[in-house]
Amino acid sequence: MQDLVAACYLCKTPLDSERARDRVVGLINELSIQVKQSERLQDIRAERLKLHQAQLSSLQSTWRLKSKELADLSAVPTSKAREEIRELQRKLGYIDKSIEDIERQVRLANKIGDLSEKKAKLDEEIQALGARISALQLGQTDRLRTAKASIAKNIIKILRGDLKRQDSFGDPKRVEFSFAKNSITVDDHTYFSASSRVVLKTAFLMGFLSAALADPMFRHPRFLMIDITEDKGMEQERSHNFQRQVIEISATAPVEHQIILATAMPWQNIAPSLFVGKFSTLQQGTPNFLARNEAEH
């Protein structure tokens, strides 16, 4: 039997949780590779930065030496001195350009560092969200298991209270159902008489409602309408017995709710206050709601 969480609630298509897990693992591996590549690039840029800094220090020493020579020669300007000055100025321009390149690389390195820090934070958020998703999935699985167990327990109670018409309803131990497969089994039995199928279906509806009335976390309306109790050759005594069970469940429910049970064979012990309308005939096929409202007012 397929678990409820493994199928789409709308189209009932089974979901591939293994594929989703593989995709998450693939994303994590890809991010890990990118981190290693970024760290390698950082190491390369750091080596380049050290090389440029060493060159800068050497050029600055040369510049200071040449500057001193220029100062010494400036007192007696000669053609050779002017040539050396032009050469030094050219080198100075090259040094300035190298300094700009190094500063740009430093800014890039700082930007990469910021991005690496952001990536690390994103990795932490991904891990936290992954843990939260796992916890929610586990909680949802536990919640579904608890809800299904409560529904099955109520169904078993109703089946045990049925008249002795179906052997598998006498003392059932396990009831399983699947929304995706649209199936209900009683102790692994799937074949029942036509009237017993009606009892099983209505027992499931009442079991579901009873579980919702007892558990405030159920996302199920506290309302039920049943109009199938006389289908498939249902005998009157069996229908009356089911009506009695519905009344007992409703009377012991802890919260406000509404159950509408349409029947052509009402149980004689039903309190008049529970009736809505009258027997329908060809001449009067509609319940007398107007008369009821006037009586209430």
N, C-alpha and C positions, 0 to 999 in steps of 0.2 A: 504494500500500500504506500502510495506516494504521500509524503508529508505535505501539509498545507503550505509551508514556507517555501517548498521547492517548485511551486507552480504560480503562474500569473493569476492574480485574482480576477481578471477580466476575461481573458481568452483561454485560461487553463493550460497554457503551454508550459511544459516543464522548463525550469530555469537551470542553466549550466553553471553551478557555483564553482566547479573546478576551473572552468575557463576564466571566470572573473578573478579567481585567486592567482592563476598563472599570469594574467595581465598585470596585476599589482606587483608580483615578484619581478616581472620583466621591467617594469618602470623603476623599481628600486635598484635593480642591477645596472640599468642604463645610467641612472643618476650617480651610482658609485663609480662607474667608468669615467663619467664627465669630471667628477671630483679629482680623480687621480690624474687625468689629463691637465686639469687646471693647476694642480700642485706641481706637475712637471714643468709647465710653462712658467710658473712662478720661479722655480729654481733656475731655469735658463735665463730669465730676465734679471734675476739677482746676480748671476755671474757676469752678465753683460754690464750691469750697473757698477759692479766692483771694478771691471776693466776700464770703463769710462772714467770712473772716479780717479783711478790710478793715472790714466792719461791726463786728466784735468790737473792733477797735482803736479805732474811732470811739466806740463805746459805752463802752468802758473809759475813754477820755479824758473823756467826758461824765460818767461815774460819778465819776471822781476830782474833777472840777470841782464837781459837786453835793455830793459828800461834804465838800469844803472849805466850801461855802456852809452846809451843815448844821451843821458844827462852829462856824462863826461865829454862826449863829443860835441854836444850842443854849443859849447863855448867857441869852438873853431869849426864851423860848418864846412863840410867838404862834399864833393859829389858822392864819394864813397859812403859818407855818413847819411846823406839823404837816401841813397839806395838801401842802406840797411834799415832806415826808418820806414821806408815803404814796405820792405819785406816784413818788418815787425808788425806793421799795421795790417798787412795781409794775414799774417798768422793770428793776429788778435781777432780779426773778423772770423777766421776759421774756429778759433777757440769759443767765441761768442755763439757761433752756430752750434758747436758741439754741446755747449752748456744748455742751449735751448732744447736740443734733442734729448739730452739727459733728463732735463726737467719734465719734458713731455712723457718720457718713459716712466719717470717716477710717478707722475699723475696717473698714468695708465696702470702702473702697479698698485697704486692706492685704490683705484677704482676696482681692479680685480679683487683686491683684498676685501672691499666692501661687498662686492657681489658674492664672494666666497662666504662671508659672514651671513649674508641674507640666505644663501643656499643652505647653510647649516641650520638656520632657524626654520626654513621651510622643511628640511628633512625631519627636524624635531616635530613640527606640526603634522607632517604626514604620518609619522610613527604614532603620535598621540591620536590622530583621527583613525588610524588603522586599529589601534587598541580599542577606541570607543566603538567603532563599527563592529568589531568582534564581540564586545560586551553586549551591544544592542542585539546582535544576531543571537547570541547565547540566551539573552533575556527573552527575546521573542520566541525562540524555540521552547524554552521552559514554559513561557506563558501559553503557547499553543498546546503544549502537552497537558498542562493543567486544565485548560479549557475543554479540551477533547475528553479528558478523563471525567470531568464533571458532567458533560453532556452524556457520555456513555453510561455513567452511573445512574442518571435519571431515566434514560431509556430502559435500562435493565429493570429498574423498579416498576416502570409502567408495564413492561412485558410480563413480569412476574405476576402483576395484578390482573392480567388478561384472563378471560375464561380459557379453560383447557381445550383449546381447539388446534393448537400447533405445538408439536412435541418440543421443538427448539425454543419455544417461549416459556416452557414450564419452569426451568431454573437456569437461565442463561448465565454464563460466567464472563463472557467477553463480547462487547459490541464494538465493531470498527466501522468507520465510514470515511469516505474520501469525496471531497467536493470536485476534485479534478476528474475522477472516474465516475462521479455521480452514482456511488454504490454504497450499500450498507450490508454488513455481514453480522450474523449472530453465531458466535462459536464456529466461525469459518463456514457457516451455512449460507448459501445464496439463493436457494430455491424455497419458495413458500407458496401456499395457496393464495388465490386472488384476494380473498378477504383478509388473510393474514398480512399480505403486502400492504393493504390499506392500514391495518393496525400498526404495522412497523413504521410506515411513513408518518402517520399522525403521532406515534410515540416519539419519533425523532423530532418533530416540530415542537411538541410539548416539552421534551427533554432539553431542547435548545433554549426555549423560552424560560424554563424553570432554572437553568443554569445562569441565564442572564439576570433573572430576578434576584438570585442569591449573591451574585458577584457584581459589584458596581463598576468593575473594570471591563465588563463585556461591552463591546461595541455592537449592540444588537437592540433594536427597538423593543420596548416592553409592550408589544402589541402582537396579537396573533389572530388570524382569521382562518378557520378550517371549514371546508365545504366538500369534503370527500368521504365522510363517515358512512354514507350509505352506498358507496361504490362497490362493485364486484361482488354482489350477493351478500352483503353484510347482514347478519341476522339481528333482529331487534334486541335480543337479550345482550348480545355482545356490544352493540352500539350503546345501550343503556349503561353497561359496565364502564365503557370508556368515558361517557359523559360524567359518571360519578367520579372517576379519577381526575378529570379535568377540574371539576368543582372543588375537590379536596386540595389539589395543587394550588388553585387560585386562592382558596380560603386561607392557606398557610403561608402565602407569599409575603415577604417582609416589606415590599414596596408597592406603590400604586401601579396598576397595569390594566390592560383590557384584553379580553379573549372573546372573540365572536365565533360561536359554533353553530353553523347552519345545519339543521337536521329536520327530517320529516317524521322522525320517531323520537320525540322528546321523552326523557325519563320522567315517570310519574311523580317522583319525589323531588323534582327540581322546584325550588322556591319560586313563587310567582314573581318576586322582585327581580329575578334573573332573566325573565323572558323579555324580549323586545319584539313586539308584534304578535301575530296570531297565525293560525293555519291559513295558508294561501289557497284560494280556489280560482276557478276560471273566471268567476264574476268579480272577485276581489283578490287580485294577485299581488298587491303592494301592501306591505305592513302599514298599519295605521299610525304613522309617526305624528301626524297632526293632533290626533286625539290624545296621544301620550304627552305631547308638549303642553296641550291645554290643561291636562290633568295635573302636570307638574306646576303650572303657573296658577 
